[in-house]
Amino acid sequence: MPAGTLPHATGTAGPALGLRQNLAQFMLLVAVNALVGGTLGQERTVLPLLAAREFHLDLYTGALTYILAFGLSKAAMNYFAGTLSDRYGRKPVLIAGWLAAVPVPLMLIFGPSWAWIVAANVLLGINQGLTWSTAVIMKMDLAGPRQRGLAMGLNEAAGYLGVAVTALATGHLATAYGLRPAPFLLGAAYIALGLGLTVLAVRETRHHAKAEATQHAGTSVSAHAGLNTGQVFTLTSFKDRSLSAASQAGLVNNLNDGLAWGLFPVLFAGAGLGLGQIGILAAAYPAAWGAAQLVTGAASDRWGRKWLITAGMLVQAVALGITATAHSFGPWLAAAVVLGIGTALVYPTLLAAIGDVAHPAWRARSVGVYRLWRDAGFAVGALLSGVLADLYGIPAAIAAVAVLTAASGAVVALRMRGNDHTAG
């Protein structure tokens, strides 16, 4: 038998599934996703302050328009990423995502009005939706069913550690050289490197999913291989208990992230913290999130998905409550770490839960639908938290989102099936 193949149920040979069998390509995709995260991280510390200091946007709702634009475009691209990668292959979609990001740093550096910043975030959303979704799908293709949680943990850890390192670095760059252009030059370097690696070194993985499909023996849901895109959308969004529970939890989770991205730096600056301290706080949340996923993804393979997701939503609610009531750097730093840990319990586990239930023939589309709902949370979070902050202040907005997050965890506990991690 040729190297890198395995026998299928049909007796034919095909690409091998598993992290060890595909380690070089898998780790290359991990590195690519770290660059995807860094491309997003260039904004985390700087852009909320840019809105207030250079464009004089006083109302939180107005300042959060860039997150609304980002969330809507990323959610839409998540949906199309799954469909396009099934139709044309994974690699072309990944390349298209990097190409969409090329103008973003220039628009952020030279944009003369806030409309330019919002337009840059539409392109950034397209970039993140196509690249991050496709990286997820490709790693699922390579890993196979037994190590899906570990694969998602490594993927999300790389992405959010990229966000964290870049958020910290841009805080220091902004302190030393100003809000523009230095922080965004780092993002330009990430985009050039990510595009180059994708074009020159990343290989197509769609044939791995086809190989898994020939061996797939899952739940009654996953047994239906021939679903059209509309049926996949309905099943993932509403009909299947586990898929729909994961979709709503993903939306609320990224609602939290939109809140943290848009309002936390403004809250911290209002309390008198400097750019360096704000950068540390902006980095601590995704750093804890990223690092903890190295453990939580693999843990969900062993212990199952449902209760890690439920616990993670409740931990996030507690962290948001601490943030809403604190007034100084120390408690905010502790809350940022706890929020990151809670998010780490949820993030790779939700992706793995989708992969457990969805048949390989339509898994990419189901992942796209889930990520559509999840990243719609950015837009919902920008609107909800912005309106509440304008009316009642930032602490009240954060407290309201904490209650919503706890309620989402309760939905997972009541609705998600408890044994889907054995699927496949």
Rosetta blueprint (number, residue, H / E / L):
1 M L
2 P L
3 A L
4 G L
5 T E
6 L E
7 P E
8 H L
9 A L
10 T L
11 G L
12 T L
13 A E
14 G E
15 P E
16 A L
17 L L
18 G L
19 L L
20 R L
21 Q L
22 N L
23 L H
24 A H
25 Q H
26 F H
27 M H
28 L H
29 L H
30 V H
31 A H
32 V H
33 N H
34 A H
35 L H
36 V H
37 G H
38 G H
39 T H
40 L H
41 G H
42 Q L
43 E L
44 R L
45 T L
46 V L
47 L H
48 P H
49 L H
50 L H
51 A H
52 A H
53 R H
54 E L
55 F L
56 H L
57 L L
58 D L
59 L L
60 Y H
61 T H
62 G H
63 A H
64 L L
65 T H
66 Y H
67 I H
68 L H
69 A H
70 F H
71 G H
72 L H
73 S H
74 K H
75 A H
76 A H
77 M H
78 N H
79 Y H
80 F H
81 A H
82 G H
83 T H
84 L H
85 S H
86 D H
87 R H
88 Y H
89 G L
90 R H
91 K H
92 P H
93 V H
94 L H
95 I H
96 A H
97 G H
98 W H
99 L H
100 A H
101 A H
102 V L
103 P L
104 V H
105 P H
106 L H
107 M H
108 L H
109 I H
110 F H
111 G L
112 P L
113 S L
114 W H
115 A H
116 W H
117 I H
118 V H
119 A H
120 A H
121 N H
122 V H
123 L H
124 L H
125 G H
126 I H
127 N H
128 Q H
129 G H
130 L H
131 T H
132 W H
133 S H
134 T H
135 A H
136 V H
137 I H
138 M H
139 K H
140 M H
141 D H
142 L H
143 A H
144 G L
145 P L
146 R L
147 Q L
148 R H
149 G H
150 L H
151 A H
152 M H
153 G H
154 L H
155 N H
156 E H
157 A H
158 A H
159 G H
160 Y H
161 L H
162 G H
163 V H
164 A H
165 V H
166 T H
167 A H
168 L H
169 A H
170 T H
171 G H
172 H H
173 L H
174 A H
175 T H
176 A H
177 Y H
178 G L
179 L L
180 R L
181 P L
182 A H
183 P H
184 F H
185 L H
186 L H
187 G H
188 A H
189 A H
190 Y H
191 I H
192 A H
193 L H
194 G H
195 L H
196 G H
197 L H
198 T H
199 V H
200 L H
201 A H
202 V L
203 R L
204 E L
205 T L
206 R H
207 H H
208 H H
209 A H
210 K H
211 A H
212 E H
213 A H
214 T H
215 Q H
216 H L
217 A L
218 G L
219 T L
220 S L
221 V L
222 S L
223 A L
224 H L
225 A L
226 G L
227 L L
228 N L
229 T H
230 G H
231 Q H
232 V H
233 F H
234 T H
235 L H
236 T H
237 S H
238 F H
239 K H
240 D L
241 R H
242 S H
243 L H
244 S H
245 A H
246 A H
247 S H
248 Q H
249 A H
250 G H
251 L H
252 V H
253 N H
254 N H
255 L H
256 N H
257 D H
258 G H
259 L H
260 A H
261 W H
262 G H
263 L H
264 F H
265 P H
266 V H
267 L H
268 F H
269 A H
270 G H
271 A L
272 G L
273 L L
274 G L
275 L H
276 G H
277 Q H
278 I H
279 G H
280 I H
281 L H
282 A H
283 A H
284 A H
285 Y H
286 P H
287 A H
288 A H
289 W H
290 G H
291 A H
292 A H
293 Q H
294 L H
295 V H
296 T H
297 G H
298 A H
299 A H
300 S H
301 D H
302 R H
303 W H
304 G L
305 R L
306 K H
307 W H
308 L H
309 I H
310 T H
311 A H
312 G H
313 M H
314 L H
315 V H
316 Q H
317 A H
318 V H
319 A H
320 L H
321 G H
322 I H
323 T H
324 A H
325 T H
326 A L
327 H L
328 S L
329 F H
330 G H
331 P H
332 W H
333 L H
334 A H
335 A H
336 A H
337 V H
338 V H
339 L H
340 G H
341 I H
342 G H
343 T H
344 A H
345 L H
346 V H
347 Y H
348 P H
349 T H
350 L H
351 L H
352 A H
353 A H
354 I H
355 G H
356 D H
357 V H
358 A L
359 H L
360 P L
361 A L
362 W L
363 R H
364 A H
365 R H
366 S H
367 V H
368 G H
369 V H
370 Y H
371 R H
372 L H
373 W H
374 R H
375 D H
376 A H
377 G H
378 F H
379 A H
380 V H
381 G H
382 A H
383 L H
384 L H
385 S H
386 G H
387 V H
388 L H
389 A H
390 D H
391 L H
392 Y H
393 G L
394 I H
395 P H
396 A H
397 A H
398 I H
399 A H
400 A H
401 V H
402 A H
403 V H
404 L H
405 T H
406 A H
407 A H
408 S H
409 G H
410 A H
411 V H
412 V H
413 A H
414 L H
415 R H
416 M L
417 R L
418 G L
419 N L
420 D H
421 H H
422 T H
423 A L
424 G L
